[in-house]
Amino acid sequence: HISLDSLANYLNYTIEFNSNGGSECVSMEVVNGGTYGTLPTPTRTNYTFGGWYKNSDFTGSPVSASDLVTESHTLYAKWDLITYNITITATNGGLVSNSGGSFAINTNLNIIAYSINETAFLYWVRASDGLKIVENPLNEVVSQDETYTAVFGASFEGIAVTSTIGGVAYIVGDNFDNLSNTDTITFATKQCVAGYTFSHWIDLDGNNLGSDMSIRLTKAQVMDNVITAIYVQSANNSINNDLNN
């Protein structure tokens, strides 16, 4: 006859793997009193593998190859979403809506550069490749550590562009030093707050300069002037605000 204690020496334990969205891992057998040995390493897009745990809450420490196995059980894969450090800066006293931080991979950045005083937003510079991006707000998908700098034109003294609540306004281009008074400069605007609609442009004297979201004005028109994009609250949004007050 074989005793139960002797029989236990011949038992194998089954280890199942719950990959939690990662690549599939087949179960394995471990002899009684043996160790895990080499454990599989699953993969998952946009995540790094954080080890195998005996519980789905991932409390305690992950198991290791040298841990003893004393029963059949399931191991759970822990995953950590890949994040990258994004730094946002501005030159010449400009302002940005977010100074950066840790962002999950594939996050859509939506960073606004604000023109103040008599500086004008020119473009963003992406540090990794020096690319100039004229769109504002900045819309980039996070895929690596990166630094973006909002460049403001201190050399554009006497030219200012701004927007009422609801949008942002900026100058397209970066070199006006050699322009004559009859040469044109392009101003553009984008909506950035829900419930507001672009209406028109005005100058410092309140003159209506047009209702296109991108306009060209002569250097003579904009020197020592402030060009403002006017946004108005949409009718539905205004009604909702009245009902909430």
VOVEX-985842 format. One record per residue (C-alpha): residue number from 1; chain; residue in one letter; x, z, y. Coordinates in Angstrom, 1 decimal. Layout:
<i=NUM, ch=A, aa=A, xx=X, zz=Z, yy=Y>
...
! end
This chain:
<i=1, ch=A, aa=H, xx=0.0, zz=0.0, yy=0.0>
<i=2, ch=A, aa=I, xx=1.1, zz=-0.7, yy=3.6>
<i=3, ch=A, aa=S, xx=0.5, zz=2.1, yy=6.1>
<i=4, ch=A, aa=L, xx=-1.2, zz=1.4, yy=9.5>
<i=5, ch=A, aa=D, xx=2.1, zz=2.3, yy=11.2>
<i=6, ch=A, aa=S, xx=4.0, zz=-0.2, yy=9.1>
<i=7, ch=A, aa=L, xx=1.3, zz=-2.9, yy=9.7>
<i=8, ch=A, aa=A, xx=1.6, zz=-2.4, yy=13.5>
<i=9, ch=A, aa=N, xx=5.2, zz=-3.5, yy=13.3>
<i=10, ch=A, aa=Y, xx=4.0, zz=-6.9, yy=12.2>
<i=11, ch=A, aa=L, xx=1.4, zz=-7.4, yy=14.9>
<i=12, ch=A, aa=N, xx=1.8, zz=-10.0, yy=17.6>
<i=13, ch=A, aa=Y, xx=0.2, zz=-9.5, yy=21.0>
<i=14, ch=A, aa=T, xx=-1.4, zz=-12.3, yy=23.0>
<i=15, ch=A, aa=I, xx=-0.6, zz=-12.7, yy=26.7>
<i=16, ch=A, aa=E, xx=-3.0, zz=-14.8, yy=28.6>
<i=17, ch=A, aa=F, xx=-2.3, zz=-16.2, yy=32.1>
<i=18, ch=A, aa=N, xx=-4.8, zz=-16.4, yy=35.0>
<i=19, ch=A, aa=S, xx=-3.1, zz=-18.8, yy=37.5>
<i=20, ch=A, aa=N, xx=-5.6, zz=-18.2, yy=40.3>
<i=21, ch=A, aa=G, xx=-5.7, zz=-21.8, yy=41.4>
<i=22, ch=A, aa=G, xx=-2.2, zz=-22.6, yy=40.4>
<i=23, ch=A, aa=S, xx=-1.0, zz=-24.9, yy=37.6>
<i=24, ch=A, aa=E, xx=-2.2, zz=-24.0, yy=34.1>
<i=25, ch=A, aa=C, xx=0.0, zz=-21.7, yy=31.9>
<i=26, ch=A, aa=V, xx=-0.5, zz=-21.6, yy=28.2>
<i=27, ch=A, aa=S, xx=-0.8, zz=-18.2, yy=26.5>
<i=28, ch=A, aa=M, xx=2.1, zz=-16.7, yy=24.5>
<i=29, ch=A, aa=E, xx=2.6, zz=-14.4, yy=21.6>
<i=30, ch=A, aa=V, xx=4.9, zz=-11.3, yy=21.8>
<i=31, ch=A, aa=V, xx=5.8, zz=-9.2, yy=18.8>
<i=32, ch=A, aa=N, xx=4.9, zz=-5.5, yy=18.8>
<i=33, ch=A, aa=G, xx=7.6, zz=-3.6, yy=20.7>
<i=34, ch=A, aa=G, xx=9.0, zz=-6.7, yy=22.2>
<i=35, ch=A, aa=T, xx=9.4, zz=-7.7, yy=25.9>
<i=36, ch=A, aa=Y, xx=7.8, zz=-10.4, yy=27.9>
<i=37, ch=A, aa=G, xx=10.9, zz=-12.5, yy=27.9>
<i=38, ch=A, aa=T, xx=10.9, zz=-15.6, yy=30.0>
<i=39, ch=A, aa=L, xx=7.6, zz=-15.9, yy=31.9>
<i=40, ch=A, aa=P, xx=6.1, zz=-19.2, yy=33.2>
<i=41, ch=A, aa=T, xx=6.3, zz=-20.1, yy=36.9>
<i=42, ch=A, aa=P, xx=3.2, zz=-21.8, yy=38.0>
<i=43, ch=A, aa=T, xx=3.0, zz=-23.9, yy=41.2>
<i=44, ch=A, aa=R, xx=0.3, zz=-24.3, yy=43.9>
<i=45, ch=A, aa=T, xx=0.3, zz=-26.5, yy=46.9>
<i=46, ch=A, aa=N, xx=1.0, zz=-24.7, yy=50.2>
<i=47, ch=A, aa=Y, xx=1.7, zz=-21.4, yy=48.4>
<i=48, ch=A, aa=T, xx=4.7, zz=-19.6, yy=47.1>
<i=49, ch=A, aa=F, xx=4.4, zz=-17.7, yy=43.7>
<i=50, ch=A, aa=G, xx=4.5, zz=-14.0, yy=44.1>
<i=51, ch=A, aa=G, xx=4.8, zz=-12.9, yy=40.5>
<i=52, ch=A, aa=W, xx=2.5, zz=-11.9, yy=37.6>
<i=53, ch=A, aa=Y, xx=0.4, zz=-8.7, yy=37.8>
<i=54, ch=A, aa=K, xx=-1.5, zz=-6.8, yy=35.1>
<i=55, ch=A, aa=N, xx=-4.5, zz=-6.4, yy=37.5>
<i=56, ch=A, aa=S, xx=-6.4, zz=-8.9, yy=39.7>
<i=57, ch=A, aa=D, xx=-6.0, zz=-6.6, yy=42.7>
<i=58, ch=A, aa=F, xx=-2.2, zz=-7.0, yy=42.6>
<i=59, ch=A, aa=T, xx=-1.5, zz=-3.3, yy=43.0>
<i=60, ch=A, aa=G, xx=1.8, zz=-1.9, yy=41.9>
<i=61, ch=A, aa=S, xx=4.7, zz=-4.1, yy=41.0>
<i=62, ch=A, aa=P, xx=4.8, zz=-7.5, yy=39.2>
<i=63, ch=A, aa=V, xx=5.8, zz=-7.4, yy=35.5>
<i=64, ch=A, aa=S, xx=9.4, zz=-8.4, yy=34.6>
<i=65, ch=A, aa=A, xx=10.9, zz=-10.2, yy=31.7>
<i=66, ch=A, aa=S, xx=12.3, zz=-6.9, yy=30.3>
<i=67, ch=A, aa=D, xx=9.0, zz=-5.0, yy=30.4>
<i=68, ch=A, aa=L, xx=7.8, zz=-3.8, yy=26.9>
<i=69, ch=A, aa=V, xx=4.5, zz=-5.3, yy=25.6>
<i=70, ch=A, aa=T, xx=2.2, zz=-2.8, yy=23.8>
<i=71, ch=A, aa=E, xx=-1.1, zz=-4.6, yy=23.8>
<i=72, ch=A, aa=S, xx=-2.8, zz=-8.0, yy=24.3>
<i=73, ch=A, aa=H, xx=-3.8, zz=-8.5, yy=27.9>
<i=74, ch=A, aa=T, xx=-4.1, zz=-11.0, yy=30.8>
<i=75, ch=A, aa=L, xx=-1.6, zz=-11.5, yy=33.6>
<i=76, ch=A, aa=Y, xx=-2.7, zz=-12.6, yy=37.1>
<i=77, ch=A, aa=A, xx=-0.7, zz=-14.9, yy=39.4>
<i=78, ch=A, aa=K, xx=-0.3, zz=-13.6, yy=43.0>
<i=79, ch=A, aa=W, xx=0.1, zz=-16.3, yy=45.7>
<i=80, ch=A, aa=D, xx=1.4, zz=-16.1, yy=49.3>
<i=81, ch=A, aa=L, xx=0.2, zz=-18.7, yy=51.8>
<i=82, ch=A, aa=I, xx=3.2, zz=-20.5, yy=53.3>
<i=83, ch=A, aa=T, xx=3.6, zz=-19.7, yy=57.0>
<i=84, ch=A, aa=Y, xx=5.9, zz=-20.9, yy=59.7>
<i=85, ch=A, aa=N, xx=7.1, zz=-19.5, yy=63.0>
<i=86, ch=A, aa=I, xx=5.8, zz=-21.5, yy=66.1>
<i=87, ch=A, aa=T, xx=7.3, zz=-20.8, yy=69.5>
<i=88, ch=A, aa=I, xx=5.5, zz=-21.9, yy=72.7>
<i=89, ch=A, aa=T, xx=7.3, zz=-21.9, yy=76.0>
<i=90, ch=A, aa=A, xx=6.9, zz=-23.4, yy=79.5>
<i=91, ch=A, aa=T, xx=9.2, zz=-24.5, yy=82.3>
<i=92, ch=A, aa=N, xx=9.0, zz=-24.0, yy=86.1>
<i=93, ch=A, aa=G, xx=6.5, zz=-21.2, yy=86.0>
<i=94, ch=A, aa=G, xx=3.9, zz=-23.0, yy=84.0>
<i=95, ch=A, aa=L, xx=1.4, zz=-21.2, yy=81.8>
<i=96, ch=A, aa=V, xx=0.4, zz=-21.7, yy=78.2>
<i=97, ch=A, aa=S, xx=-2.7, zz=-20.4, yy=76.4>
<i=98, ch=A, aa=N, xx=-0.7, zz=-19.1, yy=73.4>
<i=99, ch=A, aa=S, xx=3.0, zz=-18.0, yy=73.1>
<i=100, ch=A, aa=G, xx=3.1, zz=-18.7, yy=69.4>
<i=101, ch=A, aa=G, xx=3.7, zz=-16.6, yy=66.3>
<i=102, ch=A, aa=S, xx=3.3, zz=-17.0, yy=62.6>
<i=103, ch=A, aa=F, xx=0.9, zz=-19.8, yy=61.6>
<i=104, ch=A, aa=A, xx=-0.3, zz=-20.8, yy=58.1>
<i=105, ch=A, aa=I, xx=0.8, zz=-24.2, yy=56.9>
<i=106, ch=A, aa=N, xx=-1.6, zz=-27.1, yy=58.0>
<i=107, ch=A, aa=T, xx=-3.0, zz=-25.0, yy=60.8>
<i=108, ch=A, aa=N, xx=-4.2, zz=-27.2, yy=63.7>
<i=109, ch=A, aa=L, xx=-2.6, zz=-26.0, yy=66.9>
<i=110, ch=A, aa=N, xx=-4.7, zz=-26.2, yy=70.0>
<i=111, ch=A, aa=I, xx=-2.4, zz=-25.0, yy=72.9>
<i=112, ch=A, aa=I, xx=-3.3, zz=-25.5, yy=76.5>
<i=113, ch=A, aa=A, xx=-0.7, zz=-25.9, yy=79.3>
<i=114, ch=A, aa=Y, xx=-2.0, zz=-24.8, yy=82.7>
<i=115, ch=A, aa=S, xx=-0.8, zz=-26.2, yy=86.0>
<i=116, ch=A, aa=I, xx=-0.4, zz=-23.6, yy=88.7>
<i=117, ch=A, aa=N, xx=0.6, zz=-23.6, yy=92.3>
<i=118, ch=A, aa=E, xx=2.2, zz=-27.0, yy=93.1>
<i=119, ch=A, aa=T, xx=3.7, zz=-27.7, yy=89.7>
<i=120, ch=A, aa=A, xx=2.2, zz=-30.4, yy=87.5>
<i=121, ch=A, aa=F, xx=2.1, zz=-30.6, yy=83.7>
<i=122, ch=A, aa=L, xx=4.2, zz=-33.5, yy=82.5>
<i=123, ch=A, aa=Y, xx=4.5, zz=-33.3, yy=78.7>
<i=124, ch=A, aa=W, xx=5.3, zz=-31.2, yy=75.7>
<i=125, ch=A, aa=V, xx=8.7, zz=-31.4, yy=74.1>
<i=126, ch=A, aa=R, xx=8.9, zz=-30.9, yy=70.3>
<i=127, ch=A, aa=A, xx=12.3, zz=-29.3, yy=69.7>
<i=128, ch=A, aa=S, xx=13.0, zz=-30.6, yy=66.1>
<i=129, ch=A, aa=D, xx=13.1, zz=-34.2, yy=67.2>
<i=130, ch=A, aa=G, xx=12.9, zz=-34.2, yy=71.0>
<i=131, ch=A, aa=L, xx=9.6, zz=-36.0, yy=71.0>
<i=132, ch=A, aa=K, xx=7.6, zz=-36.0, yy=74.3>
<i=133, ch=A, aa=I, xx=3.9, zz=-35.4, yy=73.8>
<i=134, ch=A, aa=V, xx=1.7, zz=-36.1, yy=76.8>
<i=135, ch=A, aa=E, xx=-1.6, zz=-34.9, yy=75.3>
<i=136, ch=A, aa=N, xx=-2.9, zz=-31.6, yy=76.6>
<i=137, ch=A, aa=P, xx=-4.1, zz=-29.5, yy=74.9>
<i=138, ch=A, aa=L, xx=-1.3, zz=-29.8, yy=72.3>
<i=139, ch=A, aa=N, xx=-2.8, zz=-30.7, yy=68.9>
<i=140, ch=A, aa=E, xx=-0.2, zz=-30.6, yy=66.2>
<i=141, ch=A, aa=V, xx=-0.4, zz=-29.7, yy=62.5>
<i=142, ch=A, aa=V, xx=1.9, zz=-26.9, yy=61.4>
<i=143, ch=A, aa=S, xx=4.4, zz=-28.1, yy=58.7>
<i=144, ch=A, aa=Q, xx=7.6, zz=-26.3, yy=59.6>
<i=145, ch=A, aa=D, xx=9.2, zz=-23.8, yy=62.0>
<i=146, ch=A, aa=E, xx=8.9, zz=-25.4, yy=65.4>
<i=147, ch=A, aa=T, xx=9.3, zz=-24.8, yy=69.2>
<i=148, ch=A, aa=Y, xx=7.1, zz=-26.6, yy=71.7>
<i=149, ch=A, aa=T, xx=7.9, zz=-26.5, yy=75.4>
<i=150, ch=A, aa=A, xx=5.4, zz=-27.4, yy=78.1>
<i=151, ch=A, aa=V, xx=7.4, zz=-29.2, yy=80.8>
<i=152, ch=A, aa=F, xx=6.1, zz=-28.8, yy=84.4>
<i=153, ch=A, aa=G, xx=7.4, zz=-31.0, yy=87.2>
<i=154, ch=A, aa=A, xx=8.9, zz=-28.9, yy=89.9>
<i=155, ch=A, aa=S, xx=10.2, zz=-32.1, yy=91.4>
<i=156, ch=A, aa=F, xx=6.6, zz=-33.2, yy=92.0>
<i=157, ch=A, aa=E, xx=6.4, zz=-31.0, yy=95.1>
<i=158, ch=A, aa=G, xx=3.3, zz=-31.7, yy=97.0>
<i=159, ch=A, aa=I, xx=1.4, zz=-33.0, yy=93.9>
<i=160, ch=A, aa=A, xx=-0.9, zz=-30.7, yy=92.1>
<i=161, ch=A, aa=V, xx=-3.6, zz=-31.2, yy=89.5>
<i=162, ch=A, aa=T, xx=-6.0, zz=-28.7, yy=88.1>
<i=163, ch=A, aa=S, xx=-9.4, zz=-28.4, yy=86.4>
<i=164, ch=A, aa=T, xx=-12.5, zz=-26.2, yy=86.7>
<i=165, ch=A, aa=I, xx=-13.5, zz=-24.2, yy=83.6>
<i=166, ch=A, aa=G, xx=-14.3, zz=-26.5, yy=80.7>
<i=167, ch=A, aa=G, xx=-11.3, zz=-28.8, yy=80.7>
<i=168, ch=A, aa=V, xx=-7.6, zz=-29.3, yy=81.4>
<i=169, ch=A, aa=A, xx=-6.0, zz=-31.9, yy=83.7>
<i=170, ch=A, aa=Y, xx=-2.5, zz=-33.4, yy=83.7>
<i=171, ch=A, aa=I, xx=-0.4, zz=-36.1, yy=85.1>
<i=172, ch=A, aa=V, xx=0.8, zz=-38.9, yy=82.8>
<i=173, ch=A, aa=G, xx=4.4, zz=-39.7, yy=83.2>
<i=174, ch=A, aa=D, xx=7.5, zz=-37.9, yy=84.4>
<i=175, ch=A, aa=N, xx=9.4, zz=-39.9, yy=87.0>
<i=176, ch=A, aa=F, xx=7.9, zz=-40.5, yy=90.4>
<i=177, ch=A, aa=D, xx=11.0, zz=-40.2, yy=92.6>
<i=178, ch=A, aa=N, xx=11.3, zz=-43.9, yy=93.2>
<i=179, ch=A, aa=L, xx=7.6, zz=-44.7, yy=93.7>
<i=180, ch=A, aa=S, xx=6.5, zz=-46.1, yy=96.9>
<i=181, ch=A, aa=N, xx=3.3, zz=-44.8, yy=98.6>
<i=182, ch=A, aa=T, xx=1.3, zz=-47.8, yy=97.2>
<i=183, ch=A, aa=D, xx=2.5, zz=-47.3, yy=93.6>
<i=184, ch=A, aa=T, xx=0.0, zz=-45.5, yy=91.4>
<i=185, ch=A, aa=I, xx=0.0, zz=-42.3, yy=89.4>
<i=186, ch=A, aa=T, xx=-2.2, zz=-41.7, yy=86.4>
<i=187, ch=A, aa=F, xx=-4.3, zz=-38.4, yy=86.1>
<i=188, ch=A, aa=A, xx=-6.1, zz=-37.5, yy=82.9>
<i=189, ch=A, aa=T, xx=-8.4, zz=-34.8, yy=81.7>
<i=190, ch=A, aa=K, xx=-9.7, zz=-33.4, yy=78.4>
<i=191, ch=A, aa=Q, xx=-12.6, zz=-31.1, yy=77.6>
<i=192, ch=A, aa=C, xx=-11.4, zz=-27.9, yy=76.0>
<i=193, ch=A, aa=V, xx=-14.4, zz=-25.5, yy=76.2>
<i=194, ch=A, aa=A, xx=-17.6, zz=-26.2, yy=74.3>
<i=195, ch=A, aa=G, xx=-20.7, zz=-26.5, yy=76.4>
<i=196, ch=A, aa=Y, xx=-19.0, zz=-28.2, yy=79.3>
<i=197, ch=A, aa=T, xx=-19.0, zz=-31.9, yy=80.3>
<i=198, ch=A, aa=F, xx=-16.6, zz=-33.8, yy=82.5>
<i=199, ch=A, aa=S, xx=-18.3, zz=-34.9, yy=85.7>
<i=200, ch=A, aa=H, xx=-15.8, zz=-36.4, yy=88.2>
<i=201, ch=A, aa=W, xx=-12.5, zz=-35.9, yy=90.1>
<i=202, ch=A, aa=I, xx=-12.2, zz=-34.6, yy=93.7>
<i=203, ch=A, aa=D, xx=-9.3, zz=-34.2, yy=96.1>
<i=204, ch=A, aa=L, xx=-8.6, zz=-31.2, yy=98.4>
<i=205, ch=A, aa=D, xx=-11.2, zz=-32.5, yy=100.9>
<i=206, ch=A, aa=G, xx=-13.9, zz=-32.8, yy=98.3>
<i=207, ch=A, aa=N, xx=-13.8, zz=-36.6, yy=98.2>
<i=208, ch=A, aa=N, xx=-15.2, zz=-38.0, yy=94.9>
<i=209, ch=A, aa=L, xx=-12.3, zz=-40.0, yy=93.3>
<i=210, ch=A, aa=G, xx=-14.2, zz=-41.3, yy=90.3>
<i=211, ch=A, aa=S, xx=-15.8, zz=-40.3, yy=87.0>
<i=212, ch=A, aa=D, xx=-13.4, zz=-41.8, yy=84.5>
<i=213, ch=A, aa=M, xx=-11.5, zz=-39.3, yy=82.5>
<i=214, ch=A, aa=S, xx=-8.3, zz=-41.2, yy=83.3>
<i=215, ch=A, aa=I, xx=-7.8, zz=-42.4, yy=86.9>
<i=216, ch=A, aa=R, xx=-5.0, zz=-44.0, yy=88.8>
<i=217, ch=A, aa=L, xx=-4.3, zz=-42.9, yy=92.4>
<i=218, ch=A, aa=T, xx=-1.7, zz=-44.1, yy=94.8>
<i=219, ch=A, aa=K, xx=1.2, zz=-41.8, yy=95.6>
<i=220, ch=A, aa=A, xx=-0.1, zz=-41.7, yy=99.2>
<i=221, ch=A, aa=Q, xx=-3.4, zz=-40.3, yy=98.0>
<i=222, ch=A, aa=V, xx=-2.0, zz=-37.5, yy=96.0>
<i=223, ch=A, aa=M, xx=1.0, zz=-36.3, yy=98.0>
<i=224, ch=A, aa=D, xx=0.3, zz=-32.9, yy=99.6>
<i=225, ch=A, aa=N, xx=-3.0, zz=-32.9, yy=97.8>
<i=226, ch=A, aa=V, xx=-4.8, zz=-31.1, yy=94.9>
<i=227, ch=A, aa=I, xx=-6.6, zz=-33.4, yy=92.4>
<i=228, ch=A, aa=T, xx=-9.2, zz=-31.5, yy=90.5>
<i=229, ch=A, aa=A, xx=-11.2, zz=-32.4, yy=87.4>
<i=230, ch=A, aa=I, xx=-14.8, zz=-31.1, yy=87.8>
<i=231, ch=A, aa=Y, xx=-16.6, zz=-29.9, yy=84.6>
<i=232, ch=A, aa=V, xx=-20.3, zz=-28.9, yy=84.6>
<i=233, ch=A, aa=Q, xx=-22.2, zz=-26.8, yy=82.1>
<i=234, ch=A, aa=S, xx=-24.4, zz=-28.8, yy=79.8>
<i=235, ch=A, aa=A, xx=-28.1, zz=-28.3, yy=80.1>
<i=236, ch=A, aa=N, xx=-28.5, zz=-26.7, yy=76.6>
<i=237, ch=A, aa=N, xx=-25.6, zz=-24.3, yy=77.2>
<i=238, ch=A, aa=S, xx=-27.0, zz=-23.3, yy=80.6>
<i=239, ch=A, aa=I, xx=-30.4, zz=-22.5, yy=79.0>
<i=240, ch=A, aa=N, xx=-28.9, zz=-20.5, yy=76.3>
<i=241, ch=A, aa=N, xx=-26.9, zz=-18.4, yy=78.8>
<i=242, ch=A, aa=D, xx=-30.1, zz=-17.8, yy=80.9>
<i=243, ch=A, aa=L, xx=-31.9, zz=-16.6, yy=77.7>
<i=244, ch=A, aa=N, xx=-29.1, zz=-14.2, yy=76.9>
<i=245, ch=A, aa=N, xx=-29.0, zz=-12.6, yy=80.4>
! end
